[in-house]
Amino acid sequence: MKLSQGKVQRARYRLGLSLEDVAKVCGISKNTVGRAEHEEEIRTLSARKIAGALKVEVADLIKEEAYVEAD
C-alpha cells in the first residue's frame, strides 16, 4: 500500500510529531514511517498503525491515484 507523502506529512505536522514520535507510538520502525512518507510500498497493517498514531483513517492518507475503479 502506498500513502501520500503530503497527506502523511500534514497529519504528522498538525500533531507536532517527528518521524521518531510516530514510530514510537505505532511500535514500528522509523524507516517504515519514512518509507510511507516517501510513497514507497508498506504493509497494510503498518498503514493502519500510522493512521492511528496520526488520528486519521487510512483512507485519508492514501494517494489519490491509488484508487482505481474497475470497469
N, C-alpha and C positions, 0 to 999 in steps of 0.2 A: 504494500500500500504506500502511496506517495502522498505526502501532505504539502500544503502550500507554504513556501518559505515566508511570505509576507503575513499570512494568517497566523502562523505559529509565533513568529516574532512579535506581532502586535499583541497577541494574547499574553505572551510572556512579559513584554514591556509594561502592559497595562497593570499587571500584578507586581511589577518591580522585581522579577525573578531573573536570576542568571541561569545559564545552562546547567551549572552545577546544582543550583537550587531545585530546578525541575527534576533533574536526575535523582537527587536525594529523595524528593517527595514520592517519585514514581517507583524507586527501587530498581532503576535501570541505569545503564552506563551513560556517562556524559557523551560518549561517542555516538550512542544511539539517538540521543536528543539532537546532537549536531547533525547527524545524517538526516533526521526528519526535517531540520531547518534548511538543509541543502537539497531538499526534494529528492532524496535518494530513497530507495525501497526499504521499508521497515515492516516488521510483523504487525498484524492487526492488533494483537494484544498490546504491543508497545504503543501503538497509536491511541488505544483506549486509555492506557495509563497516562500518557502525555496529556490527552484531552481532560482527564480527570484532574490532573495537577493544575491545569490551566483554567479549570472550572467552566469548560465548554463541552459541547458534543463533538464527537469525531467528525460528523458531517460539516461542522463549522470550520474545520481545518483542512479538509480535502481540497486538492487542486481542482479547479473548475473543469479542466479537460479530462479529469479522471472519471467524470460522469459521462458515460457513453450509452446512448439509448439503442436498444436492439430493434431492428426493423421487423 
